[in-house]
Amino acid sequence: MDIKPIRNENDYKAALKEVSLLMESDPDLASPEGDRLDVLVTLVQAFEARHYAIDLPDPIEAIKFRMEQQDLKPKDLEPMIGRSNRVYEILNRKRPLTMNMVRKLHLGLGISAECLIG
C-alpha cells in the first residue's frame, strides 16, 4: 500500500491530491484503492485536527446565531434564561450563563453544552 505519515505541509498537500484523484475514480470500498482512500482520509483528518483545529464559538455569539437562524426574539429565550431583563443581561455579557441556563439552552435551542460552557 506504501502509505506514509503526514508530517508537514508538503505531505499534506500530496495526500490531498491523491485523495482527490481517488475520489474522482470512485473506487469500490472493498478494493485496494478503496482501502487506500480510507487510510489517506484518516491520515488527512488527523493532520487537520492537529494543525487546523477550529475553536468553539463564543457562547453568546452561538446563542445569537441560533436566534437569527430560528427567527427568535429575546422574549423567546425567557423560558430558558429567565425574565426579559436577565435575557438582556446575558446577551449583553453583563451576567454569565448558569449551568441551569446552559442545560435549558442546550435542550431548547440544540446548541452543544460544550460550546455554551465555553
C-alpha positions as CSV (number, residue, x, y, z in Angstrom):
1,M,0.0,0.0,0.0
2,D,3.0,2.3,0.6
3,I,1.4,5.0,2.7
4,K,3.5,7.2,4.9
5,P,2.6,9.6,7.8
6,I,1.7,13.2,7.0
7,R,4.4,15.2,8.8
8,N,4.4,18.5,7.1
9,E,2.5,20.8,4.7
10,N,4.0,19.2,1.6
11,D,3.0,15.7,2.7
12,Y,-0.5,17.1,3.5
13,K,-0.9,18.6,0.0
14,A,0.3,15.4,-1.7
15,A,-2.1,13.4,0.4
16,L,-5.0,15.8,-0.5
17,K,-4.1,15.5,-4.2
18,E,-4.1,11.7,-4.0
19,V,-7.4,11.7,-2.1
20,S,-8.9,13.9,-4.8
21,L,-7.8,11.6,-7.6
22,L,-9.1,8.5,-5.7
23,M,-12.4,10.2,-5.1
24,E,-12.8,11.0,-8.8
25,S,-12.3,7.4,-9.7
26,D,-14.9,6.3,-7.1
27,P,-13.3,3.0,-6.1
28,D,-15.2,0.1,-4.6
29,L,-14.8,0.3,-0.8
30,A,-13.7,-3.3,-0.7
31,S,-11.0,-2.8,-3.3
32,P,-7.3,-1.9,-2.6
33,E,-8.0,1.6,-4.0
34,G,-10.9,1.9,-1.5
35,D,-8.7,0.8,1.3
36,R,-6.0,3.3,0.3
37,L,-8.6,6.1,0.1
38,D,-9.9,5.2,3.6
39,V,-6.4,5.2,5.1
40,L,-5.4,8.5,3.4
41,V,-8.6,10.3,4.5
42,T,-7.9,9.1,8.1
43,L,-4.4,10.5,8.0
44,V,-5.6,13.8,6.5
45,Q,-8.2,14.2,9.2
46,A,-5.7,13.5,11.9
47,F,-3.3,16.1,10.4
48,E,-6.0,18.7,10.1
49,A,-7.2,18.1,13.7
50,R,-3.6,18.8,14.9
51,H,-2.8,21.7,12.7
52,Y,-6.1,23.4,11.7
53,A,-8.2,22.9,14.8
54,I,-11.3,25.0,14.9
55,D,-12.1,26.7,18.2
56,L,-15.6,26.5,19.6
57,P,-17.7,29.7,19.0
58,D,-18.3,32.2,21.8
59,P,-21.4,31.1,23.8
60,I,-23.2,34.3,23.4
61,E,-22.5,34.5,19.6
62,A,-23.7,30.9,19.3
63,I,-27.0,31.9,21.0
64,K,-27.4,35.0,18.8
65,F,-26.6,32.9,15.7
66,R,-29.3,30.3,16.6
67,M,-31.8,33.1,17.4
68,E,-31.1,34.5,13.9
69,Q,-31.4,31.1,12.3
70,Q,-34.8,30.4,14.0
71,D,-36.0,34.0,13.8
72,L,-36.3,34.1,17.6
73,K,-36.6,37.3,19.7
74,P,-35.1,37.8,23.2
75,K,-38.6,37.1,24.6
76,D,-38.4,33.5,23.2
77,L,-35.4,32.9,25.4
78,E,-37.2,33.6,28.6
79,P,-38.2,30.0,29.3
80,M,-34.6,29.0,29.1
81,I,-32.9,32.0,30.8
82,G,-35.5,33.9,32.9
83,R,-37.2,37.2,32.8
84,S,-36.5,39.7,30.0
85,N,-34.0,41.7,32.0
86,R,-32.0,38.6,32.6
87,V,-32.1,37.7,28.9
88,Y,-30.7,41.1,28.0
89,E,-28.0,40.9,30.7
90,I,-26.9,37.5,29.2
91,L,-27.0,38.7,25.6
92,N,-25.1,41.9,26.6
93,R,-22.5,39.9,28.5
94,K,-23.4,41.6,31.8
95,R,-24.1,38.3,33.5
96,P,-22.6,34.8,32.9
97,L,-24.7,31.8,31.9
98,T,-25.5,29.4,34.8
99,M,-25.4,25.7,34.4
100,N,-29.2,25.6,34.6
101,M,-29.4,28.1,31.7
102,V,-26.8,26.0,29.8
103,R,-28.9,22.9,30.2
104,K,-32.1,24.6,29.1
105,L,-30.5,26.4,26.1
106,H,-28.9,23.1,25.1
107,L,-32.2,21.3,25.1
108,G,-34.3,24.3,23.8
109,L,-32.0,25.5,21.0
110,G,-29.9,22.5,20.3
111,I,-26.6,24.3,20.9
112,S,-23.9,22.0,22.3
113,A,-23.4,22.2,26.0
114,E,-19.6,22.3,25.4
115,C,-20.0,25.4,23.4
116,L,-22.3,27.1,25.9
117,I,-19.9,26.4,28.8
118,G,-17.2,27.9,26.7
